Amino acid sequence: MGVTIHAKSDSEVTSIDALYYVQSPSHSQQHDVEKMSYGSSPFGSPTHHYHCSPIHHSRESSTSRFSASLKNNQLAVWKRIPRTRNCDDNETGADDDDEEDVDYDNGKSVRFYVLCFLFSFIVLFTIFSLILWAASLLYKPKIFVKGMVFENLNVQAGIDRTGVQTDMLTLNSTVRIYYRNPASFFGVHVTATPLELHYYKLKLASGQMKKFYEARKSKRIVVAVVEGHQIPLYGAISVLSDAKNRIQSVSLPLNLTFLIRSTAYILGRLVKANFSIHISCQLTLKGNHLGKHINLTNSHSCTYS
């Protein structure tokens, strides 16, 4: 009698990752196996019965049971048990998600505080800079022209660059400028445009004041040389043409103009204050006052703007 083995169905095979258990044969299968164990051999007659002693029977029974056990193991049907996920895994995953959420919230909080700090610092620094800049405007430098000295005046016939004959003027003078920095918390860098001496629109002389640095709460007298050499007149100044040999009697109205710039670096290069003063002085050159100081401190002599 043949042994029937049930084949595994497709529904029993779901995944590679599975656990298996061993199912013993049913009672009918076990009965068939016992028949196979105790049946006659191919060479013996099925009608012959062997009578054995108790010891022989006991050995035969043990051998039969051992053989049946082997048959049962060989005929065992393997069935698969789906693997279930441990609840601890779910709990561990939930804890990891919570930790990630906490880390994300902490990162957002740190970024928020950093941005708030930077914004507050910028606002406070801007306000502080504006306060310093506004305060610096109250310390405008004190500048005025003390006087001027015409040291030399000469008019003689000559030839310009194009070969035209005309009167040529040579003039040499110095200007004394008073400068004071009243600020108590910053120094200033001082520069000036060229000092120009005009007879109406004709420029007769010019000079350059050297730039300097004035410390806080300090003052100085600046001396600038203003001169003209071989300036062609082309008959524009008739007074000089008539008085070439009588310089002592010359009286010539002139205008001195220049601009002084003062720059204060209060907080490095970040906060800077600029002061500009345009100076214009009306004066008269007199031939009989050559080499003498001309006082320009009179409020009507110079204008400051």
ROGU-595012 format. One line per 8 residues: number of its first residue (from 1); for each residue x, y, z of N, C-alpha, C. Coordinates in steps of 0.001 Angstrom, whole numbers, plus 500000, padded with zeros to 6 digits. Last residue first. Layout:
BEGIN
NUM) X,Y,Z,X,Y,Z,X,Y,Z  ...
REM end
This chain:
BEGIN
305) 530889,629166,504725,529631,628462,504450,529886,626982,504181  532069,632254,505584,532266,630819,505795,530905,630120,505606  533770,635130,504403,532510,634433,504628,532795,632923,504689  535785,637905,505413,535637,636526,504913,534254,635995,505247  535331,640596,506240,536380,640283,505255,536161,638902,504634  533566,641009,508230,533149,641455,506905,534170,641101,505826  534813,640209,510551,533667,639418,510072,533224,639821,508678  538304,640151,510569,537096,640971,510546,535962,640171,509911
297) 540493,638705,510097,539576,638194,511113,538305,639023,511213  542494,639522,508456,541243,639092,507818,540257,638500,508828  545086,641812,508237,544180,641126,509161,542864,640821,508451  548037,641431,506660,546692,641960,506442,545735,641145,507311  551395,642236,507323,550268,641347,507596,548957,642078,507390  553656,643226,504735,552959,643466,505989,551740,642555,506103  554735,642958,502265,555473,642402,503380,554804,642600,504725  553323,645929,501038,553986,644661,500730,554841,644221,501915
289) 551915,648237,501154,551804,647334,502308,552447,645970,502011  551990,649722,498865,552745,650255,499988,552637,649404,501251  550249,648351,497178,551687,648313,496929,552506,648809,498083  547702,646315,498363,548235,647675,498280,549748,647600,498163  544997,644390,497687,546453,644396,497628,546915,645843,497421  542283,643691,499684,542874,644642,498745,544388,644591,498858  539763,641075,499864,540882,641851,500381,541434,642750,499271  537429,638707,500856,537644,639899,500037,538755,640745,500668
281) 537262,635205,500902,537733,636425,501566,537946,637537,500527  535543,632263,501540,535765,633318,500531,536099,634622,501246  535301,628862,502083,535795,630152,502585,536041,631081,501405  533326,626186,503039,533793,626984,501903,534116,628392,502404  533734,623270,504751,533568,624715,504925,534165,625421,503710  532511,620185,505828,533052,620964,504711,532738,622442,504932  532805,617177,507439,532563,618611,507620,533249,619345,506467  531565,613941,508125,532245,614849,507200,531834,616289,507485
273) 532014,610965,509922,531388,612290,509885,532227,613205,509001  531341,607521,510068,532179,608593,509547,531382,609880,509497  531540,604316,511105,530840,605571,511387,531777,606711,511008  533319,602417,510024,531881,602172,509999,531080,603448,510211  535983,602575,510316,535452,603030,509033,533937,602901,508955  535953,603384,513732,536661,602794,512606,536182,603418,511309  533994,605397,514593,533993,603976,514961,534661,603206,513832  534805,607880,513502,534418,607761,514907,534495,606320,515391
265) 536656,609699,511625,536343,608269,511694,536088,607935,513155  536002,612714,510057,536188,612074,511365,535751,610616,511270  537305,615088,507905,536676,613765,507994,537028,613124,509325  536945,618198,506404,537383,617493,507618,536593,616189,507721  537954,620444,503896,537179,619241,504252,537802,618578,505471  537737,623682,502699,538409,622788,503652,537462,621654,504020  538205,625573,499811,537290,624693,500549,538105,623765,501435  538677,629029,498755,539099,627634,498899,538077,626900,499761
257) 539606,632274,497569,538580,631232,497765,539245,629859,497908  540018,635719,497566,540659,634459,497936,539570,633431,498242  540173,638399,495413,539247,637472,496085,539970,636144,496305  541136,641901,495319,541319,640474,495037,540309,639652,495849  541918,645136,494108,540968,644267,494847,541104,642817,494382  544816,646995,494406,544179,645980,493560,543240,645117,494395  546673,649687,494013,545608,649207,494914,544715,648278,494094  549924,651056,493743,548925,650097,493251,547947,649751,494369
249) 552060,652586,494443,550757,653248,494365,549645,652318,493922  554265,650996,494253,553878,651455,495578,552489,652095,495577  554766,650660,491569,554084,649574,492288,553592,650053,493650  555449,652143,489130,554973,652769,490379,554169,651753,491188  555942,650968,486785,557089,651577,487433,556713,652251,488754  553392,650085,486210,554492,649116,486210,555727,649677,486918  550913,651272,486152,551761,651455,487327,552882,650436,487379  549377,650670,483969,549754,652071,484140,550767,652260,485249
241) 548998,647967,484378,549679,648411,483163,550161,649847,483311  547530,647893,486722,548902,647405,486747,549688,647859,485507  545139,648946,485789,545819,649596,486916,547282,649180,486954  544194,647163,483900,544749,648446,483446,545515,649161,484551  544164,644073,483404,544276,644882,484622,544980,646187,484219  544163,643059,480864,542936,642926,481659,542977,643793,482899  546320,642926,479156,545677,644229,479328,544414,644180,480172  547280,640387,479417,546597,640742,478173,545801,642048,478332
233) 548683,639019,481440,547543,639875,481798,546714,640268,480578  550170,635887,482309,549890,636897,481274,548624,637686,481611  552274,635325,485004,550870,635209,484599,550597,636281,483530  554742,634532,486288,554636,634910,484884,553215,634660,484355  553351,632838,488917,554625,633137,488241,554368,633341,486751  551860,633135,492079,551694,633082,490630,552976,633528,489954  550928,631632,495215,551813,632371,494334,551436,632174,492878  550568,630939,498501,549778,631221,497306,550628,632115,496404
225) 551118,628653,501052,551751,629573,500115,550878,629686,498872  549764,628417,504296,549743,627977,502905,550335,629063,502017  549797,627342,507578,550337,628345,506654,550383,627738,505255  547731,626953,510341,548188,626373,509090,548625,627513,508169  547850,626542,513712,547860,627571,512677,548484,626948,511433  545689,624450,515765,546938,624791,515117,546738,625963,514155  544367,622365,518457,544290,623448,517475,545662,623696,516880  542251,619883,520089,543539,620506,519775,543348,621561,518685
217) 540325,617851,520666,540522,619021,521529,541914,619641,521339  541924,615197,518933,540771,615735,519652,541195,616866,520600  544203,616068,516230,543725,615247,517346,542564,615934,518057  544259,616280,512854,544097,617087,514058,543476,616235,515154  546416,615743,510213,545489,615110,511158,545468,615949,512434  546587,617237,506911,547097,616925,508242,546007,616253,509061  547750,618456,503733,546778,617749,504567,547420,617356,505886  548782,621725,502843,549130,620344,503138,548059,619707,504026
209) 547257,623742,500402,547474,623515,501823,547780,622041,502057  548499,625248,497525,547905,624039,498110,548268,623934,499585  547651,628068,495377,548525,627317,496284,547764,626159,496912  547752,630732,492950,547117,629560,493584,548140,628861,494468  546978,633808,491194,547868,632952,491987,547066,631798,492576  545157,634965,489423,546504,635507,489482,547470,634600,490227  542496,634465,487276,543265,633861,488376,544700,634342,488312  539880,636548,486616,541245,636220,486212,542016,635685,487419
201) 537479,637439,487402,537532,636057,486939,538931,635638,486512  538626,639495,489857,537378,639156,489198,537453,637700,488708  541432,638132,490434,541012,639503,490159,539798,639372,489259  541924,635550,492864,541362,636049,491607,541246,637585,491612  543591,632889,494115,543503,634345,494256,543105,634922,492897  542916,629812,495713,543036,630591,494475,542778,632068,494754  543992,626883,497063,543656,628269,497402,543923,629125,496160  542692,623648,496265,543699,624707,496046,543158,626091,496427
193) 540965,622125,499077,541121,622377,497648,542177,623467,497456  542225,620172,501803,541684,621416,501245,541852,621428,499740  541813,618074,504738,542338,618355,503404,541682,619635,502894  542212,616375,507747,541886,617648,507104,542586,617740,505755  540758,614165,509942,541707,614259,508839,541287,615455,507982  540305,614320,513487,539841,614583,512129,541028,614615,511165  539357,612395,516430,540223,613282,515678,539708,613412,514252  536987,612166,519125,537477,611766,517803,538398,612841,517246
185) 536044,613131,521543,536139,611677,521380,536526,611259,519970  535758,615862,521681,536429,615213,522807,536599,613709,522614  536163,618470,519282,535613,617158,519671,536451,616528,520769  537197,620822,518267,536641,620847,519627,536155,619494,520125  539924,621667,516540,539019,620528,516640,538467,620469,518066  540789,624501,514626,540605,623924,515966,539584,622799,515898  542863,626627,512762,542039,625402,512754,542006,624830,514165  543553,629501,510904,543391,628943,512250,542441,627748,512165
177) 545891,630273,508451,544552,629737,508732,544554,629141,510133  547523,632566,506432,547535,631934,507761,546098,631573,508138  549153,632621,503360,547876,632723,504058,547988,631950,505365  551455,634511,501377,551177,633421,502322,549871,633715,503053  552677,635201,498018,551984,635546,499261,551810,634304,500111  553757,636641,495015,554092,635679,496065,553435,636131,497365  553577,637046,491523,553040,637374,492848,553378,636262,493826  554037,638527,488430,554588,637559,489384,554180,638012,490776
169) 552733,638997,485202,552672,639305,486625,553266,638161,487428  553366,640579,482087,553431,639358,482890,553531,639733,484357  551877,641996,479201,552429,642197,480547,552322,640896,481338  552821,640603,475979,551859,641105,476961,552572,641349,478282  553109,639186,472783,553690,640088,473776,552592,640653,474669  552835,635786,471948,552167,637093,472003,552795,637932,473100  553745,633176,471913,554575,634219,471297,553952,635601,471288  552409,631337,473316,552134,631390,471871,552946,632464,471147
161) 553143,631782,475898,553566,630536,475261,553342,630531,473753  553948,635354,476025,553283,634132,476500,553753,632922,475703  556435,637608,476967,555822,636884,475850,555195,635607,476416  556502,640825,478694,556961,639488,478382,556221,638892,477206  557002,643417,481080,556649,642978,479739,557239,641597,479478  555953,643090,484533,556920,643419,483491,556445,642860,482150  555435,643376,487920,554780,643405,486617,555824,643863,485597  555373,641914,491124,556197,642396,490012,555414,642276,488714
153) 555430,641564,494528,554575,641868,493378,555454,642489,492291  555645,639786,497620,556289,640268,496412,555253,640491,495315  554086,639249,499838,555518,639435,500010,556183,640052,498768  551287,639752,501473,551804,639824,500104,553284,640187,500204  549716,637816,503862,550870,638690,503640,551278,638596,502176  546767,637514,505810,547511,637236,504586,548624,638259,504426  544926,635921,508517,545456,637043,507729,546261,636552,506542  543187,633973,509531,543730,635010,510397,544251,636208,509587
145) 540291,632443,508685,541536,632949,508122,542014,634108,508985  538964,629739,510652,538887,631095,510099,540274,631505,509622  537135,627127,512128,538109,627532,511115,537886,628998,510757  536339,624546,514162,536373,626004,514141,537501,626450,513209  534366,621638,513348,535649,622333,513530,535504,623852,513424  531558,620632,515272,532044,621129,513986,533345,621895,514189  530187,618871,517068,531591,619268,517228,532177,619672,515876  527717,617935,516481,527781,619078,517392,529203,619612,517543
137) 528097,615676,515036,527721,616893,514305,527769,618138,515186  528482,613671,516873,529665,614254,516236,529339,615540,515484  525903,612892,517527,526688,613631,518521,527900,614310,517887  525205,611503,515230,524481,612730,515577,525260,613562,516588  527036,609374,515430,527089,610274,514272,526377,611589,514579  526210,608163,517822,527561,608718,517706,527651,609722,516563  523602,607413,517042,523797,608326,518179,525180,608974,518110  524154,605662,514975,523421,606902,514691,523588,607918,515823
129) 525410,603641,516425,526152,604374,515400,525469,605691,515060  523295,602732,518022,524489,603294,518658,525300,604128,517662  521589,601760,516021,521151,602870,516884,522351,603549,517537  523228,599709,515013,522793,600804,514145,522357,602014,514968  523457,598058,517252,524658,598683,516689,524294,599851,515779  520795,597284,517565,521461,598061,518614,522708,598762,518086  520400,595872,515140,519559,597025,515485,520259,597907,516520  522344,593862,515337,522379,594812,514218,521571,596059,514550
121) 521504,592513,517659,522832,593145,517604,522897,594184,516501  518995,591580,516858,519097,592536,517964,520434,593262,517945  519789,589809,514827,518920,590940,514508,519005,592010,515598  521329,587978,516305,521934,588759,515223,521093,589986,514896  519370,586964,518076,520569,587647,518583,521209,588521,517516  517555,585824,516286,517112,586918,517162,518315,587696,517699  519180,583830,515198,518668,584900,514344,518203,586091,515173  519579,582280,517506,520725,582888,516817,520273,584040,515935
113) 516975,581442,518089,517687,582305,519037,518888,582986,518388  516467,579877,515790,515624,581039,516094,516346,581999,517037  518364,577862,516023,518420,578782,514882,517603,580040,515153  517396,576652,518374,518736,577253,518345,518854,578244,517200  514868,575760,517523,514968,576738,518611,516326,577428,518598  515551,573895,515576,514785,575083,515194,514891,576157,516266  516848,572013,517206,517583,572709,516144,516870,573970,515706  514704,571159,518799,515846,571840,519414,516662,572606,518384
105) 513115,569929,516845,512601,571113,517553,513738,571888,518217  514842,567832,516157,514441,568813,515144,513924,570090,515796  514966,566424,518574,516190,567015,518011,515850,568077,516988  512269,565649,518771,512855,566522,519799,514112,567196,519273  512042,564012,516534,511214,565218,516630,511791,566194,517646  513848,561995,517246,514105,562814,516068,513293,564100,516103  512522,560941,519497,513836,561578,519664,514179,562456,518475  510231,559922,518257,510106,560998,519256,511425,561718,519453
97) 511385,557974,516655,510674,559098,516026,510536,560255,517001  512368,556270,518645,513307,556935,517737,512655,558135,517064  509964,555403,519794,510899,556197,520596,511887,556940,519714  508928,553985,517655,508210,555173,518125,509123,556063,518959  510813,551915,517498,510654,552846,516386,509944,554115,516804  510306,550650,519965,511615,551254,519717,511539,552261,518577  507710,549750,519547,507956,550718,520604,509297,551424,520399  508137,547983,517460,507269,549139,517258,507543,550210,518302
89) 509792,546142,518758,510302,546884,517604,509465,548130,517360  508145,545083,520666,509232,545946,521124,509814,546759,519986  506531,543427,519271,505958,544704,519702,507038,545659,520164  507882,541869,516439,507850,542042,517888,507303,543412,518240  506076,540489,513789,506990,541535,514269,506790,541725,515765  505999,537048,512856,505321,538248,513351,506352,539207,513918  506171,534954,510166,506942,535636,511219,506230,536930,511596  504043,532187,509646,504429,533580,509316,505118,534224,510508
81) 505198,528987,509406,504523,529902,510325,504966,531316,509983  504714,526197,507277,505338,527474,507540,504496,528292,508492  505374,522765,507534,504438,523868,507349,505053,525153,507883  506257,519674,506362,506729,520977,506854,505695,522031,506535  505523,516481,507440,505108,517573,506535,505533,518898,507160  507391,513518,507559,506834,514724,508224,506578,515820,507210  508542,511250,506688,507258,511596,506088,506643,512830,506715  510842,511014,508217,510982,511215,506781,509694,511660,506134
73) 509745,510634,510732,510557,511841,510485,510693,512108,509001  508496,508175,510323,507692,509367,510658,508462,510649,510399  510675,506565,509809,509697,506793,508740,508884,508037,509016  511849,506642,512340,512567,507187,511183,511619,507473,510043  509818,505381,513764,510178,506776,514093,510924,507416,512947  509870,502890,512649,508673,503732,512448,508978,505182,512743  512332,502010,513574,512121,502156,512133,510929,503040,511854  511763,501940,516279,512826,502834,515792,512672,503082,514314
65) 509782,499975,516315,509462,501351,516750,510509,502355,516268  511222,497780,515404,510081,498288,514621,509756,499719,515007  513057,497439,517425,513535,497758,516073,512425,498331,515232  511317,496812,519456,512153,498029,519560,512647,498447,518197  510245,494429,518479,509369,495588,518710,510179,496872,518785  512483,492815,518406,511807,493128,517138,510907,494331,517303  513059,492640,521069,514036,493283,520182,513373,493685,518875  510754,491312,521878,511045,492650,522424,512023,493386,521531
57) 511016,488949,520539,509887,489822,520232,510150,491240,520742  513239,487885,521761,513294,488204,520341,512175,489146,519963  512203,487558,524284,513352,488442,524108,513450,488860,522673  510118,485744,523844,509842,487111,524342,510995,488061,524135  510681,484126,520653,510714,484173,522109,510420,485585,522570  508422,483909,517915,509711,484227,518541,509556,484203,520042  507157,482693,515045,506964,482711,516485,508323,482883,517131  505996,483940,512064,507179,483568,512818,506896,483748,514282
49) 503917,482721,509523,504035,483482,510766,505232,482980,511535  503092,482896,506134,503921,482306,507169,504008,483235,508341  501745,484225,504223,500928,483395,505103,501744,482796,506226  503523,485605,502599,502694,486412,503500,501922,485559,504479  506809,484368,502417,505408,484158,502100,504576,484945,503050  509656,486426,501493,508914,485544,502401,507474,485381,501981  510886,488264,499872,511234,486848,499680,510438,485912,500568  510041,490723,500602,509724,490260,499244,510000,488786,499052
41) 508681,490357,503947,509718,490766,503013,509371,490256,501640  505653,491390,505452,506602,490363,505023,507573,490958,504056  505313,494131,507806,504907,493250,506702,505998,492277,506314  506038,496028,509615,505824,494650,510071,505436,493686,508954  506316,498319,508126,507411,497868,508977,507266,496394,509342  503926,498611,506846,505112,498454,506023,506262,497910,506849  502299,498937,509039,502097,497759,508185,503325,497510,507338  503228,501363,509932,503438,500177,510758,503246,498903,509951
33) 502345,502994,507887,503792,502835,508077,504075,501594,508919  499630,502836,508253,500213,502311,507014,501695,502072,507167  499402,504101,510700,498989,502701,510584,499581,502077,509340  500181,506675,510027,501000,505896,510972,500668,504414,510885  498089,507381,508376,499425,507276,507797,500323,506461,508705  496027,507374,510241,495959,506439,509116,497319,506274,508487  496870,509450,511936,496733,508087,512460,496707,507055,511342  499273,511577,510239,497964,511272,510844,497914,509791,511272
25) 502642,512511,511112,501613,511931,510225,500332,511643,510980  503465,515718,512620,503521,514239,512567,502427,513716,511658  504991,518539,511419,503695,517930,511732,503805,516416,511567  507274,520938,512486,507110,519581,511938,505777,519013,512391  507481,524353,511376,507351,523359,512423,507038,522029,511764  509296,527365,510494,508649,526099,510146,508522,525243,511401  509200,530798,509538,509558,529760,510496,508754,528512,510191  510507,532902,506959,509418,532172,507631,510017,531163,508586
17) 511277,534723,504390,511554,534892,505821,510426,534247,506602  510118,534294,501975,511319,533528,502295,511569,533526,503786  506530,533913,501890,507778,534696,501880,508926,533795,502267  504480,532048,501334,504224,533503,501261,505510,534291,501186  503057,529138,500901,504361,529745,500610,504130,531232,500413  500500,528315,501213,501359,528087,502352,502723,528723,502155  499293,528782,498857,498951,529719,499935,499857,529551,501128  500085,526660,497327,500713,527975,497073,500441,528958,498180
9) 500526,523644,499379,499774,524537,498470,500512,525870,498327  502515,520772,499386,502243,522099,499962,501575,522972,498928  501049,517459,499114,501947,518545,498620,501537,519878,499216  500919,514696,501202,500212,515890,500727,501202,516960,500317  501527,511434,500420,502161,512654,500972,501472,513852,500371  500693,508126,501067,500230,509392,500443,500843,510574,501170  502166,505142,500315,502047,506204,501322,501730,507503,500629  500627,502107,499087,501459,503312,498962,501190,504315,500047
1) 500858,498805,500000,500000,500000,500000,500885,501233,500000
REM end
